[in-house]
Amino acid sequence: MSLVSSQTPASSGPWTIVFGLFAAGNLANGLWMLANPGHWYIHLPANVPGSGPLNEHFVRDIGCIFALIGIVLAVGAFKPRFRLTALLFATGFYGAHALVHVYDSLRGLFPPGQWRYDLVPVYGTTLLLVVLSAWLAWSDRAGRSARSE
Amino acid sequence: MKAVLAYTAAAVVGLGLFAMPFLQYGLGGGHAHGAGPHSDHGARHGGHLVMLRDYHLELVEHSDFVELYLSDALRRPLRPMSCSVAFDGGPFTPCDWHSYRSIVPKPIGAQSGLYQLSVDDGPPVILKFP
């Protein structure tokens, strides 16, 4: 993904694909949680019931943030100047969520083997978001410098 | 060639990120409080948990309605094929089973009840209360 350019960032291209797919995943999950919390609770391919009983209101609350992240990322997909803000917003949420997993694992809410399950889906993907955010920030800055010269 | 690689990498990263929201709640046995079948016999809804055959049933009695939660050996919620309930020896009436629980109104003054659930091809699961 060549992102350093002396031109204005394109509103289509590799970053549009990344943002578009990430937005679609967040929107799909958020809308599922909002539309049918009970169905999401049972049918998500994970052991959600293992972490406690269903609270439909809380599932919908969390669905709001997933849907909101999806909307912001969708805007970022087609409006390059919003991309860094959108990605930092998503990274902030997923980073905070990963810290909650660390905290709950350390205090024993999760069984000892939880690290193994969380390693790639929670911590690995959050690290990927941090790397992508740093990359986007760096390429934005390099692009601005090139345009001002 | 460089553009093809860039778009391929973007698609791979994008697909990984697409799946990310669905993977925040643990895979497989992740988040399970117990290590295996029948290792978790805690009531999760403030009721009384009983084991019948290989199933967990949690009954929550309120003053005017009764909730019933059904789960398998790993405490994964189940929906029975059929469910009926009778109070104080009266006739059985079908339970209203929502996505993860049954809620039935409790007749005023009812002292006892009897659930009958078809969960699998075996005999029905019978739960008496209190």
Interface residues (C-beta under 8 A of the other chain):
Chain A: M1 S2 G13 P14 W15 I17 V18 F19 G20 L21 F22 A24 G25 N26 A28 N29 G30 N36 G38 H39 Y41 I42 L44 P45 A46 N47 V48 P49 G50 S51 G52 P53 L54 F66 Y94 H97 F110 P111 G113 Q114 Y117 D118 P121 V122 T125 L128 L129 L132
Chain B: K2 A6 Y7 A9 A10 A11 V13 G14 L15 G16 L17 F18 A19 M20 P21 F22 L23 Q24 Y25 G26 L27 G28 G29 G30 H31 A32 H33 G34 A35 R44 H45 S71 L74 R75 R76 P77 H98 S99 Y100
